[in-house]
Every structure is written in C-alpha cells, then in structure tokens.
C-alpha cells in the first residue's frame, strides 16, 4: 500500500484509482483495528473522511475518520 523512502512515504502508484486506494487502506486499517495497533482506531465510527493532497484538489482516497 505504501512505498517507504529515506525521506518520505508515498502511496504505492500501483493503486491508481480512488476506489482501489480506499479499499486497500480500509483493509489495512481494519486489520490494525482488530489487532489494537493504534488507540485512535478504537474510536472507529464508520464515518468516511476524504484525504486530499491539498484542500482544492480531488480526493485521493477515503478512510474512517478515526484514522485521521
């Protein structure tokens, strides 16, 4: 899902569309939630939040607000 570089982390460009990126991040976040990886995911509410590079750009993906 992510590519790790020495100075930054980026979304894997193999996941090209909004729906595909959203589905993949949802899988990862649900796994982390099930394994209690992050306290904030305990507040999971099925409330979707769109993630954008900048306010005025199209959304890259959506994920549960508890992960933001």
PDB file with SEQRES, HELIX, SHEET and CRYST1 records, atoms N, CA, C and O in Angstrom:
SEQRES   1 A   68  UNK UNK UNK UNK UNK UNK UNK UNK UNK UNK UNK UNK UNK          
SEQRES   2 A   68  UNK UNK UNK UNK UNK UNK UNK UNK UNK UNK UNK UNK UNK          
SEQRES   3 A   68  UNK UNK UNK UNK UNK UNK UNK UNK UNK UNK UNK UNK UNK          
SEQRES   4 A   68  UNK UNK UNK UNK UNK UNK UNK UNK UNK UNK UNK UNK UNK          
SEQRES   5 A   68  UNK UNK UNK UNK UNK UNK UNK UNK UNK UNK UNK UNK UNK          
SEQRES   6 A   68  UNK UNK UNK                                                  
HELIX    1 AA1 UNK A   18  UNK A   34  1                                  17    
HELIX    2 AA2 UNK A   39  UNK A   43  5                                   5    
HELIX    3 AA3 UNK A   65  UNK A   67  5                                   3    
SHEET    1 AA1 2 UNK A   2  UNK A   4  0                                        
SHEET    2 AA1 2 UNK A   9  UNK A  11 -1                                        
SHEET    1 AA2 2 UNK A  48  UNK A  51  0                                        
SHEET    2 AA2 2 UNK A  61  UNK A  64 -1                                        
CRYST1    1.000    1.000    1.000  90.00  90.00  90.00 P 1           1          
ATOM      1  N   UNK A   1       0.817  -1.197   0.000  1.00  0.00           N  
ATOM      2  CA  UNK A   1       0.000   0.000   0.000  1.00  0.00           C  
ATOM      3  C   UNK A   1       0.862   1.262   0.000  1.00  0.00           C  
ATOM      4  O   UNK A   1       0.544   2.241  -0.676  1.00  0.00           O  
ATOM      5  N   UNK A   2       1.954   1.229   0.764  1.00  0.00           N  
ATOM      6  CA  UNK A   2       2.848   2.381   0.844  1.00  0.00           C  
ATOM      7  C   UNK A   2       4.227   2.014   0.321  1.00  0.00           C  
ATOM      8  O   UNK A   2       4.638   0.854   0.354  1.00  0.00           O  
ATOM      9  N   UNK A   3       4.926   3.020  -0.160  1.00  0.00           N  
ATOM     10  CA  UNK A   3       6.337   2.874  -0.505  1.00  0.00           C  
ATOM     11  C   UNK A   3       7.117   3.745   0.471  1.00  0.00           C  
ATOM     12  O   UNK A   3       6.847   4.937   0.619  1.00  0.00           O  
ATOM     13  N   UNK A   4       8.081   3.130   1.128  1.00  0.00           N  
ATOM     14  CA  UNK A   4       8.883   3.822   2.136  1.00  0.00           C  
ATOM     15  C   UNK A   4      10.208   4.233   1.504  1.00  0.00           C  
ATOM     16  O   UNK A   4      10.934   3.405   0.955  1.00  0.00           O  
ATOM     17  N   UNK A   5      10.507   5.520   1.591  1.00  0.00           N  
ATOM     18  CA  UNK A   5      11.757   6.075   1.076  1.00  0.00           C  
ATOM     19  C   UNK A   5      12.515   6.703   2.248  1.00  0.00           C  
ATOM     20  O   UNK A   5      11.924   6.935   3.303  1.00  0.00           O  
ATOM     21  N   UNK A   6      13.789   6.977   2.087  1.00  0.00           N  
ATOM     22  CA  UNK A   6      14.562   7.548   3.201  1.00  0.00           C  
ATOM     23  C   UNK A   6      13.970   8.843   3.768  1.00  0.00           C  
ATOM     24  O   UNK A   6      14.042   9.079   4.974  1.00  0.00           O  
ATOM     25  N   UNK A   7      13.386   9.681   2.905  1.00  0.00           N  
ATOM     26  CA  UNK A   7      12.905  10.982   3.362  1.00  0.00           C  
ATOM     27  C   UNK A   7      11.397  11.159   3.304  1.00  0.00           C  
ATOM     28  O   UNK A   7      10.891  12.217   3.679  1.00  0.00           O  
ATOM     29  N   UNK A   8      10.668  10.152   2.844  1.00  0.00           N  
ATOM     30  CA  UNK A   8       9.215  10.295   2.751  1.00  0.00           C  
ATOM     31  C   UNK A   8       8.542   8.937   2.553  1.00  0.00           C  
ATOM     32  O   UNK A   8       9.187   7.935   2.242  1.00  0.00           O  
ATOM     33  N   UNK A   9       7.244   8.942   2.743  1.00  0.00           N  
ATOM     34  CA  UNK A   9       6.397   7.774   2.495  1.00  0.00           C  
ATOM     35  C   UNK A   9       5.364   8.206   1.466  1.00  0.00           C  
ATOM     36  O   UNK A   9       4.816   9.305   1.549  1.00  0.00           O  
ATOM     37  N   UNK A  10       5.101   7.334   0.493  1.00  0.00           N  
ATOM     38  CA  UNK A  10       4.098   7.681  -0.513  1.00  0.00           C  
ATOM     39  C   UNK A  10       3.163   6.507  -0.745  1.00  0.00           C  
ATOM     40  O   UNK A  10       3.490   5.360  -0.441  1.00  0.00           O  
ATOM     41  N   UNK A  11       1.985   6.818  -1.295  1.00  0.00           N  
ATOM     42  CA  UNK A  11       1.071   5.763  -1.705  1.00  0.00           C  
ATOM     43  C   UNK A  11       1.685   5.012  -2.869  1.00  0.00           C  
ATOM     44  O   UNK A  11       2.293   5.618  -3.751  1.00  0.00           O  
ATOM     45  N   UNK A  12       1.534   3.721  -2.878  1.00  0.00           N  
ATOM     46  CA  UNK A  12       2.042   2.910  -3.987  1.00  0.00           C  
ATOM     47  C   UNK A  12       1.290   3.292  -5.262  1.00  0.00           C  
ATOM     48  O   UNK A  12       0.064   3.189  -5.298  1.00  0.00           O  
ATOM     49  N   UNK A  13       1.991   3.729  -6.303  1.00  0.00           N  
ATOM     50  CA  UNK A  13       1.319   4.146  -7.537  1.00  0.00           C  
ATOM     51  C   UNK A  13       0.607   3.002  -8.263  1.00  0.00           C  
ATOM     52  O   UNK A  13      -0.154   3.251  -9.198  1.00  0.00           O  
ATOM     53  N   UNK A  14       0.840   1.760  -7.850  1.00  0.00           N  
ATOM     54  CA  UNK A  14       0.130   0.629  -8.462  1.00  0.00           C  
ATOM     55  C   UNK A  14      -1.369   0.715  -8.173  1.00  0.00           C  
ATOM     56  O   UNK A  14      -2.181   0.209  -8.948  1.00  0.00           O  
ATOM     57  N   UNK A  15      -1.737   1.352  -7.062  1.00  0.00           N  
ATOM     58  CA  UNK A  15      -3.148   1.555  -6.729  1.00  0.00           C  
ATOM     59  C   UNK A  15      -3.570   2.884  -7.332  1.00  0.00           C  
ATOM     60  O   UNK A  15      -3.306   3.946  -6.768  1.00  0.00           O  
ATOM     61  N   UNK A  16      -4.219   2.819  -8.466  1.00  0.00           N  
ATOM     62  CA  UNK A  16      -4.402   4.014  -9.288  1.00  0.00           C  
ATOM     63  C   UNK A  16      -5.662   4.821  -9.037  1.00  0.00           C  
ATOM     64  O   UNK A  16      -5.651   6.036  -9.231  1.00  0.00           O  
ATOM     65  N   UNK A  17      -6.710   4.210  -8.626  1.00  0.00           N  
ATOM     66  CA  UNK A  17      -7.955   4.961  -8.508  1.00  0.00           C  
ATOM     67  C   UNK A  17      -8.406   5.177  -7.075  1.00  0.00           C  
ATOM     68  O   UNK A  17      -7.954   4.507  -6.146  1.00  0.00           O  
ATOM     69  N   UNK A  18      -9.303   6.125  -6.928  1.00  0.00           N  
ATOM     70  CA  UNK A  18      -9.882   6.466  -5.629  1.00  0.00           C  
ATOM     71  C   UNK A  18     -10.470   5.227  -4.949  1.00  0.00           C  
ATOM     72  O   UNK A  18     -10.196   4.971  -3.777  1.00  0.00           O  
ATOM     73  N   UNK A  19     -11.273   4.465  -5.681  1.00  0.00           N  
ATOM     74  CA  UNK A  19     -11.942   3.291  -5.108  1.00  0.00           C  
ATOM     75  C   UNK A  19     -10.937   2.226  -4.682  1.00  0.00           C  
ATOM     76  O   UNK A  19     -11.074   1.641  -3.608  1.00  0.00           O  
ATOM     77  N   UNK A  20      -9.934   1.971  -5.507  1.00  0.00           N  
ATOM     78  CA  UNK A  20      -8.939   0.946  -5.180  1.00  0.00           C  
ATOM     79  C   UNK A  20      -8.092   1.364  -3.976  1.00  0.00           C  
ATOM     80  O   UNK A  20      -7.856   0.561  -3.073  1.00  0.00           O  
ATOM     81  N   UNK A  21      -7.639   2.614  -3.962  1.00  0.00           N  
ATOM     82  CA  UNK A  21      -6.853   3.096  -2.814  1.00  0.00           C  
ATOM     83  C   UNK A  21      -7.689   3.053  -1.528  1.00  0.00           C  
ATOM     84  O   UNK A  21      -7.198   2.662  -0.469  1.00  0.00           O  
ATOM     85  N   UNK A  22      -8.952   3.460  -1.641  1.00  0.00           N  
ATOM     86  CA  UNK A  22      -9.836   3.464  -0.470  1.00  0.00           C  
ATOM     87  C   UNK A  22     -10.046   2.053   0.066  1.00  0.00           C  
ATOM     88  O   UNK A  22     -10.015   1.836   1.278  1.00  0.00           O  
ATOM     89  N   UNK A  23     -10.259   1.103  -0.823  1.00  0.00           N  
ATOM     90  CA  UNK A  23     -10.472  -0.290  -0.410  1.00  0.00           C  
ATOM     91  C   UNK A  23      -9.230  -0.855   0.268  1.00  0.00           C  
ATOM     92  O   UNK A  23      -9.337  -1.536   1.288  1.00  0.00           O  
ATOM     93  N   UNK A  24      -8.064  -0.582  -0.284  1.00  0.00           N  
ATOM     94  CA  UNK A  24      -6.812  -1.110   0.288  1.00  0.00           C  
ATOM     95  C   UNK A  24      -6.533  -0.510   1.662  1.00  0.00           C  
ATOM     96  O   UNK A  24      -6.155  -1.228   2.588  1.00  0.00           O  
ATOM     97  N   UNK A  25      -6.717   0.810   1.800  1.00  0.00           N  
ATOM     98  CA  UNK A  25      -6.455   1.424   3.107  1.00  0.00           C  
ATOM     99  C   UNK A  25      -7.475   0.927   4.120  1.00  0.00           C  
ATOM    100  O   UNK A  25      -7.147   0.761   5.294  1.00  0.00           O  
ATOM    101  N   UNK A  26      -8.704   0.688   3.684  1.00  0.00           N  
ATOM    102  CA  UNK A  26      -9.726   0.166   4.586  1.00  0.00           C  
ATOM    103  C   UNK A  26      -9.322  -1.213   5.119  1.00  0.00           C  
ATOM    104  O   UNK A  26      -9.485  -1.491   6.307  1.00  0.00           O  
ATOM    105  N   UNK A  27      -8.804  -2.063   4.253  1.00  0.00           N  
ATOM    106  CA  UNK A  27      -8.344  -3.396   4.677  1.00  0.00           C  
ATOM    107  C   UNK A  27      -7.258  -3.288   5.745  1.00  0.00           C  
ATOM    108  O   UNK A  27      -7.305  -3.969   6.769  1.00  0.00           O  
ATOM    109  N   UNK A  28      -6.290  -2.427   5.487  1.00  0.00           N  
ATOM    110  CA  UNK A  28      -5.168  -2.256   6.425  1.00  0.00           C  
ATOM    111  C   UNK A  28      -5.659  -1.687   7.753  1.00  0.00           C  
ATOM    112  O   UNK A  28      -5.284  -2.180   8.816  1.00  0.00           O  
ATOM    113  N   UNK A  29      -6.486  -0.663   7.698  1.00  0.00           N  
ATOM    114  CA  UNK A  29      -6.962  -0.041   8.931  1.00  0.00           C  
ATOM    115  C   UNK A  29      -7.812  -1.000   9.755  1.00  0.00           C  
ATOM    116  O   UNK A  29      -7.713  -1.016  10.982  1.00  0.00           O  
ATOM    117  N   UNK A  30      -8.641  -1.795   9.095  1.00  0.00           N  
ATOM    118  CA  UNK A  30      -9.464  -2.767   9.829  1.00  0.00           C  
ATOM    119  C   UNK A  30      -8.593  -3.841  10.490  1.00  0.00           C  
ATOM    120  O   UNK A  30      -8.888  -4.296  11.595  1.00  0.00           O  
ATOM    121  N   UNK A  31      -7.529  -4.235   9.808  1.00  0.00           N  
ATOM    122  CA  UNK A  31      -6.596  -5.203  10.408  1.00  0.00           C  
ATOM    123  C   UNK A  31      -5.914  -4.589  11.628  1.00  0.00           C  
ATOM    124  O   UNK A  31      -5.823  -5.221  12.681  1.00  0.00           O  
ATOM    125  N   UNK A  32      -5.432  -3.349  11.479  1.00  0.00           N  
ATOM    126  CA  UNK A  32      -4.794  -2.670  12.603  1.00  0.00           C  
ATOM    127  C   UNK A  32      -5.773  -2.509  13.760  1.00  0.00           C  
ATOM    128  O   UNK A  32      -5.403  -2.694  14.919  1.00  0.00           O  
ATOM    129  N   UNK A  33      -7.031  -2.162  13.446  1.00  0.00           N  
ATOM    130  CA  UNK A  33      -8.056  -2.011  14.483  1.00  0.00           C  
ATOM    131  C   UNK A  33      -8.270  -3.331  15.210  1.00  0.00           C  
ATOM    132  O   UNK A  33      -8.312  -3.357  16.440  1.00  0.00           O  
ATOM    133  N   UNK A  34      -8.405  -4.419  14.475  1.00  0.00           N  
ATOM    134  CA  UNK A  34      -8.632  -5.743  15.067  1.00  0.00           C  
ATOM    135  C   UNK A  34      -7.476  -6.169  15.969  1.00  0.00           C  
ATOM    136  O   UNK A  34      -7.672  -6.903  16.938  1.00  0.00           O  
ATOM    137  N   UNK A  35      -6.272  -5.702  15.644  1.00  0.00           N  
ATOM    138  CA  UNK A  35      -5.079  -6.057  16.420  1.00  0.00           C  
ATOM    139  C   UNK A  35      -4.664  -4.976  17.417  1.00  0.00           C  
ATOM    140  O   UNK A  35      -3.571  -5.031  17.981  1.00  0.00           O  
ATOM    141  N   UNK A  36      -5.547  -3.985  17.632  1.00  0.00           N  
ATOM    142  CA  UNK A  36      -5.285  -2.900  18.592  1.00  0.00           C  
ATOM    143  C   UNK A  36      -3.942  -2.217  18.362  1.00  0.00           C  
ATOM    144  O   UNK A  36      -3.215  -1.927  19.312  1.00  0.00           O  
ATOM    145  N   UNK A  37      -3.615  -1.962  17.091  1.00  0.00           N  
ATOM    146  CA  UNK A  37      -2.337  -1.319  16.747  1.00  0.00           C  
ATOM    147  C   UNK A  37      -2.265   0.130  17.221  1.00  0.00           C  
ATOM    148  O   UNK A  37      -1.228   0.584  17.706  1.00  0.00           O  
ATOM    149  N   UNK A  38      -3.389   0.860  17.074  1.00  0.00           N  
ATOM    150  CA  UNK A  38      -3.414   2.280  17.412  1.00  0.00           C  
ATOM    151  C   UNK A  38      -4.660   2.578  18.243  1.00  0.00           C  
ATOM    152  O   UNK A  38      -5.762   2.164  17.884  1.00  0.00           O  
ATOM    153  N   UNK A  39      -4.487   3.282  19.333  1.00  0.00           N  
ATOM    154  CA  UNK A  39      -5.590   3.610  20.231  1.00  0.00           C  
ATOM    155  C   UNK A  39      -6.699   4.351  19.494  1.00  0.00           C  
ATOM    156  O   UNK A  39      -7.878   4.091  19.737  1.00  0.00           O  
ATOM    157  N   UNK A  40      -6.348   5.252  18.612  1.00  0.00           N  
ATOM    158  CA  UNK A  40      -7.358   6.059  17.924  1.00  0.00           C  
ATOM    159  C   UNK A  40      -8.337   5.217  17.115  1.00  0.00           C  
ATOM    160  O   UNK A  40      -9.487   5.614  16.931  1.00  0.00           O  
ATOM    161  N   UNK A  41      -7.898   4.064  16.633  1.00  0.00           N  
ATOM    162  CA  UNK A  41      -8.799   3.218  15.845  1.00  0.00           C  
ATOM    163  C   UNK A  41      -9.888   2.592  16.712  1.00  0.00           C  
ATOM    164  O   UNK A  41     -10.867   2.064  16.184  1.00  0.00           O  
ATOM    165  N   UNK A  42      -9.733   2.643  18.020  1.00  0.00           N  
ATOM    166  CA  UNK A  42     -10.784   2.189  18.922  1.00  0.00           C  
ATOM    167  C   UNK A  42     -12.018   3.068  18.843  1.00  0.00           C  
ATOM    168  O   UNK A  42     -13.101   2.666  19.271  1.00  0.00           O  
ATOM    169  N   UNK A  43     -11.859   4.264  18.299  1.00  0.00           N  
ATOM    170  CA  UNK A  43     -12.977   5.186  18.113  1.00  0.00           C  
ATOM    171  C   UNK A  43     -13.635   5.054  16.752  1.00  0.00           C  
ATOM    172  O   UNK A  43     -14.322   5.972  16.301  1.00  0.00           O  
ATOM    173  N   UNK A  44     -13.433   3.931  16.100  1.00  0.00           N  
ATOM    174  CA  UNK A  44     -13.985   3.669  14.757  1.00  0.00           C  
ATOM    175  C   UNK A  44     -15.478   3.944  14.754  1.00  0.00           C  
ATOM    176  O   UNK A  44     -16.201   3.462  15.626  1.00  0.00           O  
ATOM    177  N   UNK A  45     -15.963   4.741  13.747  1.00  0.00           N  
ATOM    178  CA  UNK A  45     -17.374   5.098  13.727  1.00  0.00           C  
ATOM    179  C   UNK A  45     -18.039   4.903  12.380  1.00  0.00           C  
ATOM    180  O   UNK A  45     -19.194   5.289  12.202  1.00  0.00           O  
ATOM    181  N   UNK A  46     -17.335   4.313  11.433  1.00  0.00           N  
ATOM    182  CA  UNK A  46     -17.892   4.161  10.079  1.00  0.00           C  
ATOM    183  C   UNK A  46     -18.235   5.522   9.473  1.00  0.00           C  
ATOM    184  O   UNK A  46     -19.176   5.653   8.690  1.00  0.00           O  
ATOM    185  N   UNK A  47     -17.452   6.528   9.853  1.00  0.00           N  
ATOM    186  CA  UNK A  47     -17.610   7.866   9.285  1.00  0.00           C  
ATOM    187  C   UNK A  47     -16.463   8.079   8.311  1.00  0.00           C  
ATOM    188  O   UNK A  47     -15.300   8.123   8.714  1.00  0.00           O  
ATOM    189  N   UNK A  48     -16.783   8.208   7.048  1.00  0.00           N  
ATOM    190  CA  UNK A  48     -15.779   8.307   5.998  1.00  0.00           C  
ATOM    191  C   UNK A  48     -15.215   9.724   5.920  1.00  0.00           C  
ATOM    192  O   UNK A  48     -15.936  10.706   6.098  1.00  0.00           O  
ATOM    193  N   UNK A  49     -13.923   9.811   5.653  1.00  0.00           N  
ATOM    194  CA  UNK A  49     -13.211  11.084   5.550  1.00  0.00           C  
ATOM    195  C   UNK A  49     -12.371  11.047   4.283  1.00  0.00           C  
ATOM    196  O   UNK A  49     -11.579  10.126   4.086  1.00  0.00           O  
ATOM    197  N   UNK A  50     -12.542  12.046   3.423  1.00  0.00           N  
ATOM    198  CA  UNK A  50     -11.767  12.102   2.181  1.00  0.00           C  
ATOM    199  C   UNK A  50     -10.397  12.723   2.437  1.00  0.00           C  
ATOM    200  O   UNK A  50     -10.280  13.747   3.110  1.00  0.00           O  
ATOM    201  N   UNK A  51      -9.375  12.094   1.893  1.00  0.00           N  
ATOM    202  CA  UNK A  51      -7.993  12.552   2.044  1.00  0.00           C  
ATOM    203  C   UNK A  51      -7.561  13.200   0.741  1.00  0.00           C  
ATOM    204  O   UNK A  51      -7.700  12.611  -0.331  1.00  0.00           O  
ATOM    205  N   UNK A  52      -7.044  14.399   0.836  1.00  0.00           N  
ATOM    206  CA  UNK A  52      -6.607  15.171  -0.338  1.00  0.00           C  
ATOM    207  C   UNK A  52      -5.180  15.668  -0.132  1.00  0.00           C  
ATOM    208  O   UNK A  52      -4.733  15.864   0.999  1.00  0.00           O  
ATOM    209  N   UNK A  53      -4.485  15.865  -1.228  1.00  0.00           N  
ATOM    210  CA  UNK A  53      -3.140  16.442  -1.150  1.00  0.00           C  
ATOM    211  C   UNK A  53      -3.227  17.901  -0.714  1.00  0.00           C  
ATOM    212  O   UNK A  53      -2.406  18.374   0.072  1.00  0.00           O  
ATOM    213  N   UNK A  54      -4.224  18.602  -1.229  1.00  0.00           N  
ATOM    214  CA  UNK A  54      -4.485  19.995  -0.876  1.00  0.00           C  
ATOM    215  C   UNK A  54      -5.995  20.186  -0.836  1.00  0.00           C  
ATOM    216  O   UNK A  54      -6.741  19.395  -1.413  1.00  0.00           O  
ATOM    217  N   UNK A  55      -6.436  21.220  -0.165  1.00  0.00           N  
ATOM    218  CA  UNK A  55      -7.865  21.463   0.014  1.00  0.00           C  
ATOM    219  C   UNK A  55      -8.633  21.503  -1.303  1.00  0.00           C  
ATOM    220  O   UNK A  55      -9.744  20.980  -1.389  1.00  0.00           O  
ATOM    221  N   UNK A  56      -8.050  22.117  -2.323  1.00  0.00           N  
ATOM    222  CA  UNK A  56      -8.760  22.326  -3.588  1.00  0.00           C  
ATOM    223  C   UNK A  56      -8.448  21.268  -4.648  1.00  0.00           C  
ATOM    224  O   UNK A  56      -8.696  21.502  -5.830  1.00  0.00           O  
ATOM    225  N   UNK A  57      -7.911  20.115  -4.255  1.00  0.00           N  
ATOM    226  CA  UNK A  57      -7.605  19.051  -5.211  1.00  0.00           C  
ATOM    227  C   UNK A  57      -8.570  17.883  -5.011  1.00  0.00           C  
ATOM    228  O   UNK A  57      -9.171  17.746  -3.946  1.00  0.00           O  
ATOM    229  N   UNK A  58      -8.716  17.048  -6.030  1.00  0.00           N  
ATOM    230  CA  UNK A  58      -9.614  15.891  -5.895  1.00  0.00           C  
ATOM    231  C   UNK A  58      -9.122  14.945  -4.793  1.00  0.00           C  
ATOM    232  O   UNK A  58      -7.918  14.848  -4.556  1.00  0.00           O  
ATOM    233  N   UNK A  59     -10.036  14.253  -4.124  1.00  0.00           N  
ATOM    234  CA  UNK A  59      -9.623  13.327  -3.069  1.00  0.00           C  
ATOM    235  C   UNK A  59      -8.834  12.152  -3.630  1.00  0.00           C  
ATOM    236  O   UNK A  59      -9.123  11.656  -4.719  1.00  0.00           O  
ATOM    237  N   UNK A  60      -7.836  11.714  -2.874  1.00  0.00           N  
ATOM    238  CA  UNK A  60      -7.015  10.562  -3.255  1.00  0.00           C  
ATOM    239  C   UNK A  60      -7.652   9.257  -2.800  1.00  0.00           C  
ATOM    240  O   UNK A  60      -7.556   8.234  -3.478  1.00  0.00           O  
ATOM    241  N   UNK A  61      -8.306   9.308  -1.636  1.00  0.00           N  
ATOM    242  CA  UNK A  61      -8.933   8.123  -1.053  1.00  0.00           C  
ATOM    243  C   UNK A  61      -9.830   8.570   0.081  1.00  0.00           C  
ATOM    244  O   UNK A  61      -9.831   9.739   0.467  1.00  0.00           O  
ATOM    245  N   UNK A  62     -10.598   7.623   0.614  1.00  0.00           N  
ATOM    246  CA  UNK A  62     -11.367   7.892   1.821  1.00  0.00           C  
ATOM    247  C   UNK A  62     -11.042   6.818   2.846  1.00  0.00           C  
ATOM    248  O   UNK A  62     -10.700   5.687   2.502  1.00  0.00           O  
ATOM    249  N   UNK A  63     -11.159   7.201   4.118  1.00  0.00           N  
ATOM    250  CA  UNK A  63     -10.907   6.249   5.199  1.00  0.00           C  
ATOM    251  C   UNK A  63     -11.733   6.659   6.406  1.00  0.00           C  
ATOM    252  O   UNK A  63     -12.314   7.744   6.433  1.00  0.00           O  
ATOM    253  N   UNK A  64     -11.782   5.789   7.400  1.00  0.00           N  
ATOM    254  CA  UNK A  64     -12.536   6.120   8.598  1.00  0.00           C  
ATOM    255  C   UNK A  64     -11.893   7.309   9.304  1.00  0.00           C  
ATOM    256  O   UNK A  64     -10.670   7.404   9.415  1.00  0.00           O  
ATOM    257  N   UNK A  65     -12.739   8.204   9.773  1.00  0.00           N  
ATOM    258  CA  UNK A  65     -12.249   9.426  10.421  1.00  0.00           C  
ATOM    259  C   UNK A  65     -11.356   9.126  11.625  1.00  0.00           C  
ATOM    260  O   UNK A  65     -10.469   9.922  11.935  1.00  0.00           O  
ATOM    261  N   UNK A  66     -11.563   8.012  12.305  1.00  0.00           N  
ATOM    262  CA  UNK A  66     -10.741   7.702  13.487  1.00  0.00           C  
ATOM    263  C   UNK A  66      -9.270   7.514  13.135  1.00  0.00           C  
ATOM    264  O   UNK A  66      -8.410   7.591  14.013  1.00  0.00           O  
ATOM    265  N   UNK A  67      -8.974   7.272  11.874  1.00  0.00           N  
ATOM    266  CA  UNK A  67      -7.586   7.056  11.444  1.00  0.00           C  
ATOM    267  C   UNK A  67      -6.892   8.349  11.032  1.00  0.00           C  
ATOM    268  O   UNK A  67      -5.708   8.336  10.696  1.00  0.00           O  
ATOM    269  N   UNK A  68      -7.614   9.461  11.056  1.00  0.00           N  
ATOM    270  CA  UNK A  68      -7.007  10.702  10.563  1.00  0.00           C  
ATOM    271  C   UNK A  68      -6.222  11.422  11.623  1.00  0.00           C  
ATOM    272  O   UNK A  68      -5.653  12.482  11.358  1.00  0.00           O  
TER     273      UNK A  68                                                      
END                                                                             
